[in-house]
């Protein structure tokens, strides 16, 4: 009996909830086996910024840091 046949036979004996878990697990294994796309290499400087126009983070960086620390206490 091949693995595929064995899995088919076992799946016939499972309740629907366990069969649903089996399908979820099989899909997980399938996704994990897929090759991962190559990471795009971008200079770190391209990721910098983005908050310079934010109302929350506008102003003196030292004062912002002090305010954030006060919130943690």
PDB file of N, CA, C and O in Angstrom, chain B, residues numbered from 101:
ATOM      1  N   UNK B 101       0.850  -1.170   0.000  1.00  0.00           N
ATOM      2  CA  UNK B 101       0.000   0.000   0.000  1.00  0.00           C
ATOM      3  C   UNK B 101       0.904   1.245   0.000  1.00  0.00           C
ATOM      4  O   UNK B 101       1.824   1.349   0.811  1.00  0.00           O
ATOM      5  N   UNK B 102       0.636   2.168  -0.900  1.00  0.00           N
ATOM      6  CA  UNK B 102       1.439   3.392  -0.966  1.00  0.00           C
ATOM      7  C   UNK B 102       1.035   4.336   0.166  1.00  0.00           C
ATOM      8  O   UNK B 102      -0.011   4.161   0.793  1.00  0.00           O
ATOM      9  N   UNK B 103       1.860   5.317   0.413  1.00  0.00           N
ATOM     10  CA  UNK B 103       1.538   6.293   1.454  1.00  0.00           C
ATOM     11  C   UNK B 103       0.246   7.030   1.139  1.00  0.00           C
ATOM     12  O   UNK B 103      -0.558   7.299   2.031  1.00  0.00           O
ATOM     13  N   UNK B 104       0.053   7.351  -0.118  1.00  0.00           N
ATOM     14  CA  UNK B 104      -1.160   8.045  -0.530  1.00  0.00           C
ATOM     15  C   UNK B 104      -2.401   7.188  -0.264  1.00  0.00           C
ATOM     16  O   UNK B 104      -3.419   7.684   0.217  1.00  0.00           O
ATOM     17  N   UNK B 105      -2.301   5.916  -0.579  1.00  0.00           N
ATOM     18  CA  UNK B 105      -3.428   5.001  -0.323  1.00  0.00           C
ATOM     19  C   UNK B 105      -3.678   4.849   1.169  1.00  0.00           C
ATOM     20  O   UNK B 105      -4.825   4.816   1.614  1.00  0.00           O
ATOM     21  N   UNK B 106      -2.599   4.755   1.939  1.00  0.00           N
ATOM     22  CA  UNK B 106      -2.737   4.617   3.389  1.00  0.00           C
ATOM     23  C   UNK B 106      -3.411   5.853   3.981  1.00  0.00           C
ATOM     24  O   UNK B 106      -4.282   5.740   4.843  1.00  0.00           O
ATOM     25  N   UNK B 107      -3.004   7.028   3.516  1.00  0.00           N
ATOM     26  CA  UNK B 107      -3.609   8.266   3.990  1.00  0.00           C
ATOM     27  C   UNK B 107      -5.090   8.331   3.617  1.00  0.00           C
ATOM     28  O   UNK B 107      -5.917   8.775   4.415  1.00  0.00           O
ATOM     29  N   UNK B 108      -5.415   7.895   2.422  1.00  0.00           N
ATOM     30  CA  UNK B 108      -6.812   7.882   1.991  1.00  0.00           C
ATOM     31  C   UNK B 108      -7.637   6.963   2.869  1.00  0.00           C
ATOM     32  O   UNK B 108      -8.739   7.326   3.281  1.00  0.00           O
ATOM     33  N   UNK B 109      -7.128   5.791   3.158  1.00  0.00           N
ATOM     34  CA  UNK B 109      -7.852   4.840   4.009  1.00  0.00           C
ATOM     35  C   UNK B 109      -8.015   5.379   5.428  1.00  0.00           C
ATOM     36  O   UNK B 109      -9.090   5.268   6.018  1.00  0.00           O
ATOM     37  N   UNK B 110      -6.963   5.954   5.968  1.00  0.00           N
ATOM     38  CA  UNK B 110      -7.052   6.519   7.317  1.00  0.00           C
ATOM     39  C   UNK B 110      -8.053   7.671   7.373  1.00  0.00           C
ATOM     40  O   UNK B 110      -8.799   7.809   8.342  1.00  0.00           O
ATOM     41  N   UNK B 111      -8.062   8.485   6.339  1.00  0.00           N
ATOM     42  CA  UNK B 111      -8.962   9.643   6.332  1.00  0.00           C
ATOM     43  C   UNK B 111     -10.424   9.224   6.319  1.00  0.00           C
ATOM     44  O   UNK B 111     -11.285   9.974   6.781  1.00  0.00           O
ATOM     45  N   UNK B 112     -10.714   8.051   5.802  1.00  0.00           N
ATOM     46  CA  UNK B 112     -12.099   7.564   5.772  1.00  0.00           C
ATOM     47  C   UNK B 112     -12.611   7.213   7.164  1.00  0.00           C
ATOM     48  O   UNK B 112     -13.821   7.162   7.386  1.00  0.00           O
ATOM     49  N   UNK B 113     -11.699   6.970   8.102  1.00  0.00           N
ATOM     50  CA  UNK B 113     -12.104   6.558   9.454  1.00  0.00           C
ATOM     51  C   UNK B 113     -12.163   7.725  10.436  1.00  0.00           C
ATOM     52  O   UNK B 113     -12.598   7.554  11.575  1.00  0.00           O
ATOM     53  N   UNK B 114     -11.735   8.895  10.010  1.00  0.00           N
ATOM     54  CA  UNK B 114     -11.672  10.042  10.918  1.00  0.00           C
ATOM     55  C   UNK B 114     -12.994  10.784  10.992  1.00  0.00           C
ATOM     56  O   UNK B 114     -13.721  10.873  10.002  1.00  0.00           O
ATOM     57  N   UNK B 115     -13.308  11.320  12.177  1.00  0.00           N
ATOM     58  CA  UNK B 115     -14.482  12.206  12.273  1.00  0.00           C
ATOM     59  C   UNK B 115     -14.190  13.511  11.531  1.00  0.00           C
ATOM     60  O   UNK B 115     -13.032  13.833  11.266  1.00  0.00           O
ATOM     61  N   UNK B 116     -15.227  14.247  11.202  1.00  0.00           N
ATOM     62  CA  UNK B 116     -15.060  15.446  10.367  1.00  0.00           C
ATOM     63  C   UNK B 116     -14.130  16.477  10.998  1.00  0.00           C
ATOM     64  O   UNK B 116     -13.393  17.153  10.280  1.00  0.00           O
ATOM     65  N   UNK B 117     -14.145  16.612  12.319  1.00  0.00           N
ATOM     66  CA  UNK B 117     -13.254  17.600  12.947  1.00  0.00           C
ATOM     67  C   UNK B 117     -11.796  17.205  12.785  1.00  0.00           C
ATOM     68  O   UNK B 117     -10.950  18.053  12.501  1.00  0.00           O
ATOM     69  N   UNK B 118     -11.496  15.921  12.962  1.00  0.00           N
ATOM     70  CA  UNK B 118     -10.121  15.450  12.786  1.00  0.00           C
ATOM     71  C   UNK B 118      -9.716  15.519  11.317  1.00  0.00           C
ATOM     72  O   UNK B 118      -8.559  15.800  11.006  1.00  0.00           O
ATOM     73  N   UNK B 119     -10.651  15.266  10.424  1.00  0.00           N
ATOM     74  CA  UNK B 119     -10.370  15.358   8.995  1.00  0.00           C
ATOM     75  C   UNK B 119     -10.050  16.794   8.603  1.00  0.00           C
ATOM     76  O   UNK B 119      -9.186  17.041   7.762  1.00  0.00           O
ATOM     77  N   UNK B 120     -10.754  17.735   9.221  1.00  0.00           N
ATOM     78  CA  UNK B 120     -10.480  19.152   8.980  1.00  0.00           C
ATOM     79  C   UNK B 120      -9.069  19.507   9.445  1.00  0.00           C
ATOM     80  O   UNK B 120      -8.355  20.242   8.762  1.00  0.00           O
ATOM     81  N   UNK B 121      -8.668  18.987  10.603  1.00  0.00           N
ATOM     82  CA  UNK B 121      -7.310  19.221  11.101  1.00  0.00           C
ATOM     83  C   UNK B 121      -6.277  18.595  10.170  1.00  0.00           C
ATOM     84  O   UNK B 121      -5.213  19.169   9.938  1.00  0.00           O
ATOM     85  N   UNK B 122      -6.592  17.422   9.643  1.00  0.00           N
ATOM     86  CA  UNK B 122      -5.680  16.753   8.726  1.00  0.00           C
ATOM     87  C   UNK B 122      -5.475  17.581   7.461  1.00  0.00           C
ATOM     88  O   UNK B 122      -4.354  17.711   6.970  1.00  0.00           O
ATOM     89  N   UNK B 123      -6.557  18.134   6.941  1.00  0.00           N
ATOM     90  CA  UNK B 123      -6.467  18.981   5.751  1.00  0.00           C
ATOM     91  C   UNK B 123      -5.640  20.224   6.061  1.00  0.00           C
ATOM     92  O   UNK B 123      -4.779  20.609   5.270  1.00  0.00           O
ATOM     93  N   UNK B 124      -5.897  20.860   7.217  1.00  0.00           N
ATOM     94  CA  UNK B 124      -5.133  22.039   7.608  1.00  0.00           C
ATOM     95  C   UNK B 124      -3.638  21.717   7.692  1.00  0.00           C
ATOM     96  O   UNK B 124      -2.797  22.483   7.220  1.00  0.00           O
ATOM     97  N   UNK B 125      -3.325  20.573   8.300  1.00  0.00           N
ATOM     98  CA  UNK B 125      -1.932  20.198   8.455  1.00  0.00           C
ATOM     99  C   UNK B 125      -1.287  19.903   7.101  1.00  0.00           C
ATOM    100  O   UNK B 125      -0.142  20.287   6.862  1.00  0.00           O
ATOM    101  N   UNK B 126      -2.011  19.229   6.223  1.00  0.00           N
ATOM    102  CA  UNK B 126      -1.486  18.936   4.894  1.00  0.00           C
ATOM    103  C   UNK B 126      -1.227  20.226   4.119  1.00  0.00           C
ATOM    104  O   UNK B 126      -0.224  20.339   3.414  1.00  0.00           O
ATOM    105  N   UNK B 127      -2.133  21.203   4.250  1.00  0.00           N
ATOM    106  CA  UNK B 127      -1.931  22.488   3.580  1.00  0.00           C
ATOM    107  C   UNK B 127      -0.727  23.221   4.158  1.00  0.00           C
ATOM    108  O   UNK B 127       0.019  23.874   3.429  1.00  0.00           O
ATOM    109  N   UNK B 128      -0.542  23.111   5.472  1.00  0.00           N
ATOM    110  CA  UNK B 128       0.626  23.710   6.115  1.00  0.00           C
ATOM    111  C   UNK B 128       1.913  23.095   5.560  1.00  0.00           C
ATOM    112  O   UNK B 128       2.853  23.810   5.213  1.00  0.00           O
ATOM    113  N   UNK B 129       1.943  21.766   5.482  1.00  0.00           N
ATOM    114  CA  UNK B 129       3.123  21.087   4.952  1.00  0.00           C
ATOM    115  C   UNK B 129       3.376  21.476   3.495  1.00  0.00           C
ATOM    116  O   UNK B 129       4.524  21.651   3.086  1.00  0.00           O
ATOM    117  N   UNK B 130       2.323  21.605   2.733  1.00  0.00           N
ATOM    118  CA  UNK B 130       2.450  22.000   1.337  1.00  0.00           C
ATOM    119  C   UNK B 130       3.026  23.410   1.218  1.00  0.00           C
ATOM    120  O   UNK B 130       3.911  23.657   0.399  1.00  0.00           O
ATOM    121  N   UNK B 131       2.523  24.325   2.035  1.00  0.00           N
ATOM    122  CA  UNK B 131       3.018  25.704   2.008  1.00  0.00           C
ATOM    123  C   UNK B 131       4.472  25.772   2.454  1.00  0.00           C
ATOM    124  O   UNK B 131       5.261  26.530   1.890  1.00  0.00           O
ATOM    125  N   UNK B 132       4.823  24.997   3.448  1.00  0.00           N
ATOM    126  CA  UNK B 132       6.187  24.998   3.965  1.00  0.00           C
ATOM    127  C   UNK B 132       7.176  24.453   2.935  1.00  0.00           C
ATOM    128  O   UNK B 132       8.339  24.855   2.915  1.00  0.00           O
ATOM    129  N   UNK B 133       6.713  23.544   2.087  1.00  0.00           N
ATOM    130  CA  UNK B 133       7.581  22.943   1.081  1.00  0.00           C
ATOM    131  C   UNK B 133       7.820  23.864  -0.115  1.00  0.00           C
ATOM    132  O   UNK B 133       8.754  23.653  -0.889  1.00  0.00           O
ATOM    133  N   UNK B 134       6.977  24.881  -0.262  1.00  0.00           N
ATOM    134  CA  UNK B 134       7.127  25.807  -1.388  1.00  0.00           C
ATOM    135  C   UNK B 134       8.396  26.629  -1.202  1.00  0.00           C
ATOM    136  O   UNK B 134       8.721  27.028  -0.084  1.00  0.00           O
ATOM    137  N   UNK B 135       9.112  26.884  -2.288  1.00  0.00           N
ATOM    138  CA  UNK B 135      10.302  27.727  -2.148  1.00  0.00           C
ATOM    139  C   UNK B 135       9.915  29.147  -1.745  1.00  0.00           C
ATOM    140  O   UNK B 135       8.938  29.712  -2.239  1.00  0.00           O
ATOM    141  N   UNK B 136      10.684  29.686  -0.863  1.00  0.00           N
ATOM    142  CA  UNK B 136      10.416  31.045  -0.390  1.00  0.00           C
ATOM    143  C   UNK B 136      10.959  32.040  -1.406  1.00  0.00           C
ATOM    144  O   UNK B 136      12.033  31.836  -1.970  1.00  0.00           O
ATOM    145  N   UNK B 137      10.212  33.120  -1.638  1.00  0.00           N
ATOM    146  CA  UNK B 137      10.727  34.124  -2.570  1.00  0.00           C
ATOM    147  C   UNK B 137      11.990  34.771  -2.007  1.00  0.00           C
ATOM    148  O   UNK B 137      12.129  34.970  -0.800  1.00  0.00           O
ATOM    149  N   UNK B 138      12.883  35.084  -2.898  1.00  0.00           N
ATOM    150  CA  UNK B 138      14.133  35.714  -2.477  1.00  0.00           C
ATOM    151  C   UNK B 138      13.855  37.084  -1.890  1.00  0.00           C
ATOM    152  O   UNK B 138      13.025  37.836  -2.400  1.00  0.00           O
ATOM    153  N   UNK B 139      14.539  37.393  -0.839  1.00  0.00           N
ATOM    154  CA  UNK B 139      14.368  38.697  -0.203  1.00  0.00           C
ATOM    155  C   UNK B 139      14.888  39.781  -1.127  1.00  0.00           C
ATOM    156  O   UNK B 139      15.939  39.641  -1.752  1.00  0.00           O
ATOM    157  N   UNK B 140      14.146  40.842  -1.198  1.00  0.00           N
ATOM    158  CA  UNK B 140      14.572  41.974  -2.003  1.00  0.00           C
ATOM    159  C   UNK B 140      15.645  42.729  -1.244  1.00  0.00           C
ATOM    160  O   UNK B 140      15.440  43.142  -0.102  1.00  0.00           O
ATOM    161  N   UNK B 141      16.772  42.905  -1.872  1.00  0.00           N
ATOM    162  CA  UNK B 141      17.850  43.634  -1.213  1.00  0.00           C
ATOM    163  C   UNK B 141      17.671  45.111  -1.499  1.00  0.00           C
ATOM    164  O   UNK B 141      17.770  45.567  -2.638  1.00  0.00           O
ATOM    165  N   UNK B 142      17.403  45.851  -0.419  1.00  0.00           N
ATOM    166  CA  UNK B 142      17.232  47.293  -0.521  1.00  0.00           C
ATOM    167  C   UNK B 142      18.178  47.950   0.470  1.00  0.00           C
ATOM    168  O   UNK B 142      18.412  47.418   1.555  1.00  0.00           O
ATOM    169  N   UNK B 143      18.707  49.068   0.113  1.00  0.00           N
ATOM    170  CA  UNK B 143      19.552  49.773   1.071  1.00  0.00           C
ATOM    171  C   UNK B 143      18.738  50.146   2.320  1.00  0.00           C
ATOM    172  O   UNK B 143      17.566  50.509   2.222  1.00  0.00           O
ATOM    173  N   UNK B 144      19.361  50.053   3.460  1.00  0.00           N
ATOM    174  CA  UNK B 144      18.695  50.354   4.713  1.00  0.00           C
ATOM    175  C   UNK B 144      18.153  51.778   4.737  1.00  0.00           C
ATOM    176  O   UNK B 144      17.120  52.034   5.355  1.00  0.00           O
ATOM    177  N   UNK B 145      18.823  52.688   4.085  1.00  0.00           N
ATOM    178  CA  UNK B 145      18.401  54.083   4.094  1.00  0.00           C
ATOM    179  C   UNK B 145      17.007  54.252   3.479  1.00  0.00           C
ATOM    180  O   UNK B 145      16.297  55.198   3.821  1.00  0.00           O
ATOM    181  N   UNK B 146      16.607  53.346   2.576  1.00  0.00           N
ATOM    182  CA  UNK B 146      15.275  53.420   1.986  1.00  0.00           C
ATOM    183  C   UNK B 146      14.177  53.158   3.013  1.00  0.00           C
ATOM    184  O   UNK B 146      13.037  53.588   2.836  1.00  0.00           O
ATOM    185  N   UNK B 147      14.522  52.457   4.076  1.00  0.00           N
ATOM    186  CA  UNK B 147      13.545  52.140   5.112  1.00  0.00           C
ATOM    187  C   UNK B 147      13.481  53.210   6.193  1.00  0.00           C
ATOM    188  O   UNK B 147      12.585  53.190   7.038  1.00  0.00           O
ATOM    189  N   UNK B 148      14.404  54.120   6.171  1.00  0.00           N
ATOM    190  CA  UNK B 148      14.461  55.168   7.188  1.00  0.00           C
ATOM    191  C   UNK B 148      13.383  56.215   6.936  1.00  0.00           C
ATOM    192  O   UNK B 148      12.917  56.387   5.810  1.00  0.00           O
ATOM    193  N   UNK B 149      13.004  56.897   7.979  1.00  0.00           N
ATOM    194  CA  UNK B 149      12.023  57.974   7.845  1.00  0.00           C
ATOM    195  C   UNK B 149      10.609  57.440   7.917  1.00  0.00           C
ATOM    196  O   UNK B 149      10.366  56.340   8.414  1.00  0.00           O
ATOM    197  N   UNK B 150       9.706  58.216   7.426  1.00  0.00           N
ATOM    198  CA  UNK B 150       8.313  57.800   7.432  1.00  0.00           C
ATOM    199  C   UNK B 150       7.529  58.375   8.591  1.00  0.00           C
ATOM    200  O   UNK B 150       6.306  58.488   8.513  1.00  0.00           O
ATOM    201  N   UNK B 151       8.198  58.735   9.649  1.00  0.00           N
ATOM    202  CA  UNK B 151       7.515  59.301  10.807  1.00  0.00           C
ATOM    203  C   UNK B 151       7.852  60.772  11.010  1.00  0.00           C
ATOM    204  O   UNK B 151       7.385  61.397  11.963  1.00  0.00           O
ATOM    205  N   UNK B 152       8.661  61.322  10.113  1.00  0.00           N
ATOM    206  CA  UNK B 152       9.079  62.715  10.313  1.00  0.00           C
ATOM    207  C   UNK B 152       7.903  63.690  10.234  1.00  0.00           C
ATOM    208  O   UNK B 152       7.979  64.788  10.784  1.00  0.00           O
ATOM    209  N   UNK B 153       6.828  63.306   9.564  1.00  0.00           N
ATOM    210  CA  UNK B 153       5.656  64.186   9.478  1.00  0.00           C
ATOM    211  C   UNK B 153       4.547  63.772  10.437  1.00  0.00           C
ATOM    212  O   UNK B 153       3.436  64.298  10.371  1.00  0.00           O
ATOM    213  N   UNK B 154       4.843  62.843  11.317  1.00  0.00           N
ATOM    214  CA  UNK B 154       3.856  62.354  12.269  1.00  0.00           C
ATOM    215  C   UNK B 154       3.688  63.346  13.412  1.00  0.00           C
ATOM    216  O   UNK B 154       4.669  63.879  13.929  1.00  0.00           O
ATOM    217  N   UNK B 155       2.451  63.588  13.802  1.00  0.00           N
ATOM    218  CA  UNK B 155       2.193  64.489  14.930  1.00  0.00           C
ATOM    219  C   UNK B 155       2.759  63.913  16.223  1.00  0.00           C
ATOM    220  O   UNK B 155       3.201  64.658  17.098  1.00  0.00           O
ATOM    221  N   UNK B 156       2.744  62.605  16.341  1.00  0.00           N
ATOM    222  CA  UNK B 156       3.241  61.949  17.548  1.00  0.00           C
ATOM    223  C   UNK B 156       4.742  62.084  17.689  1.00  0.00           C
ATOM    224  O   UNK B 156       5.248  62.257  18.798  1.00  0.00           O
ATOM    225  N   UNK B 157       5.457  62.009  16.584  1.00  0.00           N
ATOM    226  CA  UNK B 157       6.914  61.994  16.642  1.00  0.00           C
ATOM    227  C   UNK B 157       7.549  63.269  16.101  1.00  0.00           C
ATOM    228  O   UNK B 157       8.727  63.269  15.744  1.00  0.00           O
ATOM    229  N   UNK B 158       6.797  64.331  16.040  1.00  0.00           N
ATOM    230  CA  UNK B 158       7.401  65.596  15.623  1.00  0.00           C
ATOM    231  C   UNK B 158       7.941  66.295  16.869  1.00  0.00           C
ATOM    232  O   UNK B 158       7.346  66.196  17.943  1.00  0.00           O
ATOM    233  N   UNK B 159       9.008  66.964  16.738  1.00  0.00           N
ATOM    234  CA  UNK B 159       9.592  67.663  17.875  1.00  0.00           C
ATOM    235  C   UNK B 159      10.944  67.106  18.235  1.00  0.00           C
ATOM    236  O   UNK B 159      11.553  66.352  17.476  1.00  0.00           O
ATOM    237  N   UNK B 160      11.398  67.489  19.398  1.00  0.00           N
ATOM    238  CA  UNK B 160      12.717  67.105  19.872  1.00  0.00           C
ATOM    239  C   UNK B 160      12.751  65.612  20.230  1.00  0.00           C
ATOM    240  O   UNK B 160      11.956  65.173  21.060  1.00  0.00           O
ATOM    241  N   UNK B 161      13.651  64.823  19.627  1.00  0.00           N
ATOM    242  CA  UNK B 161      13.706  63.392  19.903  1.00  0.00           C
ATOM    243  C   UNK B 161      13.932  63.067  21.380  1.00  0.00           C
ATOM    244  O   UNK B 161      13.393  62.080  21.882  1.00  0.00           O
ATOM    245  N   UNK B 162      14.715  63.879  22.072  1.00  0.00           N
ATOM    246  CA  UNK B 162      14.971  63.629  23.487  1.00  0.00           C
ATOM    247  C   UNK B 162      13.695  63.777  24.305  1.00  0.00           C
ATOM    248  O   UNK B 162      13.424  62.957  25.182  1.00  0.00           O
ATOM    249  N   UNK B 163      12.911  64.813  24.028  1.00  0.00           N
ATOM    250  CA  UNK B 163      11.649  65.014  24.749  1.00  0.00           C
ATOM    251  C   UNK B 163      10.656  63.894  24.443  1.00  0.00           C
ATOM    252  O   UNK B 163       9.923  63.452  25.328  1.00  0.00           O
ATOM    253  N   UNK B 164      10.634  63.444  23.212  1.00  0.00           N
ATOM    254  CA  UNK B 164       9.748  62.333  22.841  1.00  0.00           C
ATOM    255  C   UNK B 164      10.131  61.083  23.616  1.00  0.00           C
ATOM    256  O   UNK B 164       9.265  60.384  24.141  1.00  0.00           O
ATOM    257  N   UNK B 165      11.432  60.799  23.689  1.00  0.00           N
ATOM    258  CA  UNK B 165      11.906  59.628  24.411  1.00  0.00           C
ATOM    259  C   UNK B 165      11.566  59.722  25.903  1.00  0.00           C
ATOM    260  O   UNK B 165      11.147  58.735  26.508  1.00  0.00           O
ATOM    261  N   UNK B 166      11.742  60.887  26.484  1.00  0.00           N
ATOM    262  CA  UNK B 166      11.421  61.067  27.902  1.00  0.00           C
ATOM    263  C   UNK B 166       9.925  60.855  28.148  1.00  0.00           C
ATOM    264  O   UNK B 166       9.541  60.232  29.138  1.00  0.00           O
ATOM    265  N   UNK B 167       9.097  61.364  27.263  1.00  0.00           N
ATOM    266  CA  UNK B 167       7.648  61.194  27.394  1.00  0.00           C
ATOM    267  C   UNK B 167       7.258  59.722  27.300  1.00  0.00           C
ATOM    268  O   UNK B 167       6.408  59.248  28.053  1.00  0.00           O
ATOM    269  N   UNK B 168       7.884  59.007  26.373  1.00  0.00           N
ATOM    270  CA  UNK B 168       7.583  57.584  26.227  1.00  0.00           C
ATOM    271  C   UNK B 168       7.993  56.809  27.477  1.00  0.00           C
ATOM    272  O   UNK B 168       7.290  55.886  27.888  1.00  0.00           O
ATOM    273  N   UNK B 169       9.101  57.166  28.072  1.00  0.00           N
ATOM    274  CA  UNK B 169       9.544  56.475  29.283  1.00  0.00           C
ATOM    275  C   UNK B 169       8.595  56.758  30.453  1.00  0.00           C
ATOM    276  O   UNK B 169       8.355  55.880  31.282  1.00  0.00           O
ATOM    277  N   UNK B 170       8.065  57.960  30.520  1.00  0.00           N
ATOM    278  CA  UNK B 170       7.091  58.288  31.574  1.00  0.00           C
ATOM    279  C   UNK B 170       5.848  57.433  31.441  1.00  0.00           C
ATOM    280  O   UNK B 170       5.237  57.070  32.446  1.00  0.00           O
ATOM    281  N   UNK B 171       5.462  57.106  30.213  1.00  0.00           N
ATOM    282  CA  UNK B 171       4.291  56.264  30.005  1.00  0.00           C
ATOM    283  C   UNK B 171       4.508  54.857  30.499  1.00  0.00           C
ATOM    284  O   UNK B 171       3.544  54.191  30.876  1.00  0.00           O
ATOM    285  N   UNK B 172       5.746  54.374  30.513  1.00  0.00           N
ATOM    286  CA  UNK B 172       6.025  53.017  30.951  1.00  0.00           C
ATOM    287  C   UNK B 172       6.054  52.881  32.468  1.00  0.00           C
ATOM    288  O   UNK B 172       5.952  51.771  32.990  1.00  0.00           O
ATOM    289  N   UNK B 173       6.189  53.976  33.168  1.00  0.00           N
ATOM    290  CA  UNK B 173       6.263  53.903  34.640  1.00  0.00           C
ATOM    291  C   UNK B 173       4.899  53.858  35.259  1.00  0.00           C
ATOM    292  O   UNK B 173       4.778  53.795  36.482  1.00  0.00           O
TER     293      UNK B 173
END
